[in-house]
Amino acid sequence: MGVSIDKISTFITYWLSVLLAFFGVQTAEKLALMTGSACAIFTALVNFWYRRKTWRYLADRCDKKERS
C-alpha cells in the first residue's frame, strides 16, 4: 500500500500540465512582473536575514565586552 512510481509520475505530470497551462495564458509583461516581484521579495528577505544576523553578532559582542 505504499506509494508506487505510477502515482508519483501521475502526480508530477498533472502538476506540470497545470503549471504549463498557467504560464501559457500569461503575457510576457505579466511574467516579467511576477519574476521581478519574486526577485524583490527574495532580496528583501535576504537583507532581513543578514541584518538580523549582524544585529545578533553585535549584541553578542557587546555582551562579551560587558562581561570582561
CORNOR-V419953 format. One record per residue. N is the residue number from 1. RES is the residue in one small letter. SS is DSSP state (a for helix, b for strand, c for the rest). BURIAL is I if it has 9 or more other ideal C-beta (glycine too) atoms within 8 Angstrom, else O. D_LAST is the distance of its C-alpha to the last C-alpha in Angstrom with 1 decimal. Layout:
n->{N,N}
res->{RES,RES}
ss->{SS,SS}
burial->{BURIAL,BURIAL}
d_last->{D_LAST,D_LAST}
//
This chain:
n->{1,2,3,4,5,6,7,8,9,10,11,12,13,14,15,16,17,18,19,20,21,22,23,24,25,26,27,28,29,30,31,32,33,34,35,36,37,38,39,40,41,42,43,44,45,46,47,48,49,50,51,52,53,54,55,56,57,58,59,60,61,62,63,64,65,66,67,68}
res->{m,g,v,s,i,d,k,i,s,t,f,i,t,y,w,l,s,v,l,l,a,f,f,g,v,q,t,a,e,k,l,a,l,m,t,g,s,a,c,a,i,f,t,a,l,v,n,f,w,y,r,r,k,t,w,r,y,l,a,d,r,c,d,k,k,e,r,s}
ss->{c,c,c,c,a,a,a,a,a,a,a,a,a,a,a,a,a,a,a,a,a,a,a,a,a,c,c,a,a,a,a,a,a,a,a,a,a,a,a,a,a,a,a,a,a,a,a,a,a,a,a,a,a,a,a,a,a,a,a,a,a,a,a,a,a,a,a,c}
burial->{O,O,O,O,O,O,O,I,O,O,O,O,O,O,O,O,O,O,O,O,O,O,O,O,O,I,O,O,O,O,I,O,O,I,O,O,O,O,O,O,O,O,O,O,O,O,O,O,O,O,O,O,O,O,O,O,O,O,O,O,O,O,O,O,O,O,O,O}
d_last->{62.3,59.3,58.8,61.3,61.2,63.9,61.9,58.9,61.1,62.9,59.7,58.4,61.9,62.1,58.7,59.3,62.7,61.0,58.4,61.1,63.3,60.5,59.7,63.5,64.0,61.2,62.0,60.0,58.6,57.3,55.8,54.1,52.8,51.4,49.8,48.2,47.0,45.5,43.7,42.4,41.0,39.5,37.8,36.4,35.0,33.4,31.8,30.6,29.1,27.2,26.0,24.7,23.0,21.4,20.3,18.7,16.9,15.6,14.6,12.7,11.0,10.2,8.9,6.5,5.3,5.5,3.8,0.0}
//
